[in-house]
Amino acid sequence: MLTFIDTLKKSTVPYILIKKNGTYNKLAKKFQRIMDTVTEHYREHRAPISAPPSVELLLEHLYPFRDLDIFDRDLCLSAREELANELDGVLREFMDKLYSPQHNKRLCNLRRDEARNTQTYVTT
C-alpha cells in the first residue's frame, strides 16, 4: 500500500483511471490490486490494525469501496466514467488529508516515539 501511496504522490491530479476510449490505465490496475487488499484486510480484521498512519488513512478512505471491482464487465462506459470520477474525488480527499498538518503531526509524533524507544532500548 505504501508503494501505491508513493505512486499517487508522483501522479498528477486528476487521478485519471480510465482513458478516453473507455479502457483502464496502469493506475487503475494498481488501484484494483489495492482494493483487493483492502477487501481482504477488512474481511479479516474489520478495522485498520497495526498499519502505518498513511496506510490507515488510505484504508479509511477506501473502506466504502471494499468490494469494488472496477473491471466489472457489466459496467457500461458512462458507468465506468462516473465511477472513475468518484474514485478520483476519493483519492484527492485522501491526498489532501495525507498532506494535512494533522497527519504530518501524527507522523512526526510517531517518528519521535520511535526515536525515544530506540534510545531507551539502547541505553538499557
Residue frames relative to the residue before (quaternion, step in Angstrom):
aa qw qx qy qz dx dy dz
M 1.0000 0.0000 0.0000 0.0000 0.00 0.00 0.00
L 0.6165 0.5451 -0.3548 0.4438 3.57 1.04 -0.67
T 0.6092 0.5437 -0.3455 0.4624 3.58 1.10 -0.66
F 0.6436 0.5109 -0.3170 0.4736 3.58 0.99 -0.81
I 0.6304 0.5220 -0.3291 0.4709 3.59 1.00 -0.81
D 0.6404 0.5125 -0.3183 0.4753 3.59 0.99 -0.81
T 0.6203 0.5348 -0.3334 0.4669 3.59 1.05 -0.77
L 0.6528 0.5053 -0.3134 0.4693 3.59 0.96 -0.84
K 0.6282 0.5445 -0.3362 0.4425 3.57 1.00 -0.81
K 0.7093 0.4471 -0.2446 0.4871 3.59 1.08 -0.75
S 0.6084 0.5743 -0.3435 0.4266 3.59 1.23 -0.38
T 0.4189 -0.6808 0.5361 0.2714 3.51 -1.27 0.38
V 0.4415 -0.6588 0.5427 0.2767 3.51 -1.24 0.55
P 0.5239 -0.1885 -0.8282 0.0643 1.63 -1.88 1.61
Y 0.4991 -0.6303 0.5055 0.3133 3.53 -1.25 0.54
I 0.1036 -0.8375 0.5362 0.0198 3.52 0.20 1.31
L 0.1774 -0.8057 0.5620 0.0598 3.55 -0.62 1.19
I 0.7682 0.2961 -0.1396 0.5502 3.54 1.17 -0.57
K 0.4059 -0.7058 0.5302 0.2367 3.55 -1.00 0.88
K 0.6888 -0.4945 0.3357 0.4102 3.57 -1.24 0.32
N 0.6778 0.4832 -0.2963 0.4683 3.58 1.13 -0.57
G 0.6129 -0.5977 0.3295 0.3981 3.58 1.30 0.14
T 0.5796 0.5614 -0.3932 0.4408 3.58 1.24 0.03
Y 0.4915 -0.6637 0.4855 0.2865 3.53 -1.24 0.48
N 0.3687 -0.7329 0.5314 0.2109 3.56 -1.16 0.61
K 0.7611 -0.3779 0.2627 0.4571 3.58 -1.32 -0.10
L 0.6226 0.5416 -0.3464 0.4461 3.58 1.01 -0.76
A 0.6307 0.5343 -0.3284 0.4571 3.58 1.04 -0.77
K 0.6483 0.5096 -0.3232 0.4642 3.58 0.99 -0.77
K 0.6448 0.4955 -0.3164 0.4884 3.58 1.01 -0.78
F 0.6273 0.5418 -0.3293 0.4523 3.55 1.01 -0.84
Q 0.6680 0.4976 -0.3155 0.4545 3.61 0.86 -0.88
R 0.6173 0.5261 -0.3532 0.4662 3.61 1.02 -0.69
I 0.6407 0.5074 -0.3178 0.4807 3.58 1.02 -0.80
M 0.6521 0.5118 -0.3220 0.4574 3.59 0.93 -0.84
D 0.6190 0.5238 -0.3454 0.4723 3.59 1.03 -0.69
T 0.6453 0.5111 -0.3088 0.4764 3.58 1.03 -0.80
V 0.6362 0.5222 -0.3214 0.4683 3.58 0.98 -0.87
T 0.6515 0.5175 -0.3140 0.4573 3.58 0.89 -0.93
E 0.6725 0.4907 -0.2914 0.4711 3.58 0.89 -0.94
H 0.6418 0.5357 -0.3232 0.4435 3.58 0.95 -0.89
Y 0.7274 0.4385 -0.2586 0.4602 3.58 0.78 -0.97
R 0.5725 0.5500 -0.3979 0.4598 3.60 1.13 -0.37
E 0.7084 0.4557 -0.2492 0.4778 3.55 1.05 -0.80
H 0.8512 0.2470 -0.0661 0.4584 3.55 0.67 -1.12
R 0.3036 -0.7884 0.4785 0.2394 3.61 1.16 -0.49
A 0.7829 0.0988 -0.0759 0.6096 3.61 1.27 -0.06
P 0.5418 -0.6026 0.4519 0.3729 3.58 -1.15 0.46
I 0.0500 0.8073 -0.5846 0.0638 3.57 -0.51 1.14
S 0.8590 0.0822 -0.0870 0.4978 3.52 -1.16 0.77
A 0.4762 0.6417 -0.4579 0.3897 3.54 0.92 0.90
P 0.5748 -0.5552 0.4527 0.3955 3.58 -1.13 0.51
P 0.6547 -0.5546 0.3363 0.3882 3.61 -1.06 0.66
S 0.6571 0.5066 -0.3250 0.4538 3.61 0.96 -0.74
V 0.6356 0.5049 -0.3215 0.4876 3.58 1.08 -0.70
E 0.6166 0.5376 -0.3422 0.4622 3.59 0.99 -0.80
L 0.6514 0.5236 -0.3042 0.4572 3.55 0.96 -0.91
L 0.6521 0.5007 -0.3074 0.4791 3.58 0.96 -0.86
L 0.6420 0.5249 -0.3221 0.4567 3.58 0.93 -0.86
E 0.6430 0.5251 -0.3221 0.4550 3.58 0.96 -0.85
H 0.6962 0.4727 -0.2831 0.4601 3.59 0.92 -0.84
L 0.7420 0.4181 -0.2309 0.4704 3.58 0.99 -0.73
Y 0.4233 0.7383 -0.4465 0.2765 3.59 1.24 -0.25
P 0.6714 0.5025 -0.3382 0.4270 3.66 0.78 -0.81
F 0.7263 0.4063 -0.2260 0.5063 3.58 1.20 -0.43
R 0.2530 0.8522 -0.4431 0.1157 3.58 1.33 0.19
D 0.7492 0.3558 -0.2214 0.5129 3.62 1.05 -0.55
L 0.3827 0.7663 -0.4433 0.2642 3.55 1.29 0.26
D 0.0558 -0.7392 0.6700 0.0400 3.51 -1.14 0.80
I 0.2412 -0.8135 0.5102 0.1403 3.56 -0.13 1.26
F 0.6597 0.4951 -0.3038 0.4768 3.57 1.24 -0.30
D 0.2682 0.7785 -0.5174 0.2330 3.58 1.26 0.36
R 0.3952 -0.7588 0.4751 0.2059 3.58 -0.59 1.18
D 0.6111 0.5693 -0.3513 0.4232 3.59 1.21 -0.34
L 0.5662 0.5969 -0.3912 0.4124 3.60 1.24 -0.20
C 0.3325 -0.7239 0.5684 0.2060 3.55 -0.81 1.00
L 0.7253 -0.4484 0.2951 0.4310 3.58 -1.26 0.30
S 0.6776 0.4857 -0.3104 0.4568 3.61 0.84 -0.89
A 0.6419 0.5065 -0.3249 0.4753 3.61 1.04 -0.70
R 0.6271 0.5243 -0.3306 0.4716 3.59 1.06 -0.74
E 0.6610 0.5063 -0.3024 0.4640 3.56 0.95 -0.88
E 0.6434 0.5162 -0.3128 0.4709 3.58 0.98 -0.85
L 0.6542 0.5067 -0.2985 0.4756 3.57 0.95 -0.90
A 0.6514 0.5152 -0.3151 0.4593 3.58 0.92 -0.88
N 0.6474 0.5086 -0.3155 0.4718 3.60 1.00 -0.77
E 0.6449 0.5126 -0.3175 0.4696 3.58 0.99 -0.82
L 0.6770 0.4843 -0.2926 0.4705 3.58 0.92 -0.89
D 0.5754 0.5637 -0.3699 0.4630 3.57 1.12 -0.63
G 0.6564 0.5116 -0.3047 0.4632 3.59 0.95 -0.87
V 0.6427 0.5135 -0.3156 0.4729 3.57 1.00 -0.82
L 0.6751 0.4841 -0.2971 0.4707 3.59 0.91 -0.88
R 0.6221 0.5265 -0.3411 0.4685 3.60 1.04 -0.69
E 0.6508 0.5077 -0.3119 0.4705 3.57 0.93 -0.90
F 0.6275 0.5315 -0.3288 0.4643 3.56 0.98 -0.85
M 0.6877 0.4815 -0.2903 0.4593 3.59 0.83 -0.98
D 0.6061 0.5426 -0.3562 0.4598 3.61 1.03 -0.68
K 0.6983 0.4485 -0.2719 0.4871 3.58 0.91 -0.89
L 0.5898 0.5757 -0.3625 0.4350 3.58 1.11 -0.64
Y 0.7511 0.3602 -0.1890 0.5199 3.57 1.05 -0.80
S 0.4342 0.7159 -0.4534 0.3055 3.60 1.25 0.11
P 0.6206 -0.5481 0.4046 0.3883 3.59 -1.18 0.49
Q 0.6247 0.5520 -0.3425 0.4333 3.59 1.03 -0.75
H 0.6875 0.4664 -0.2879 0.4763 3.57 0.89 -0.91
N 0.6387 0.5192 -0.3280 0.4636 3.58 0.99 -0.78
K 0.6250 0.5221 -0.3350 0.4738 3.59 1.05 -0.72
R 0.6345 0.5295 -0.3241 0.4605 3.58 0.99 -0.82
L 0.6576 0.4992 -0.3027 0.4762 3.59 0.99 -0.84
C 0.6465 0.5123 -0.3177 0.4676 3.60 0.98 -0.83
N 0.6439 0.5159 -0.3185 0.4667 3.58 0.97 -0.85
L 0.6451 0.5205 -0.3176 0.4604 3.57 0.99 -0.82
R 0.6568 0.4995 -0.3080 0.4735 3.59 0.93 -0.87
R 0.6443 0.5177 -0.3173 0.4649 3.57 0.99 -0.86
D 0.6560 0.5053 -0.3085 0.4682 3.59 0.95 -0.87
E 0.6389 0.5198 -0.3248 0.4649 3.59 0.99 -0.81
A 0.6533 0.5086 -0.3126 0.4656 3.58 0.98 -0.86
R 0.6425 0.5126 -0.3165 0.4735 3.59 0.99 -0.81
N 0.6684 0.5011 -0.3053 0.4572 3.56 0.88 -0.92
T 0.6459 0.5098 -0.3162 0.4722 3.57 1.00 -0.81
Q 0.6594 0.5050 -0.3066 0.4650 3.56 0.93 -0.89
T 0.6506 0.5059 -0.3151 0.4705 3.60 0.94 -0.85
Y 0.6543 0.5171 -0.3080 0.4579 3.57 0.97 -0.86
V 0.6829 0.4919 -0.2880 0.4569 3.58 0.91 -0.90
T 0.7229 0.4480 -0.2583 0.4582 3.61 0.94 -0.78
T 0.6546 0.5062 -0.3388 0.4477 3.63 1.15 -0.17
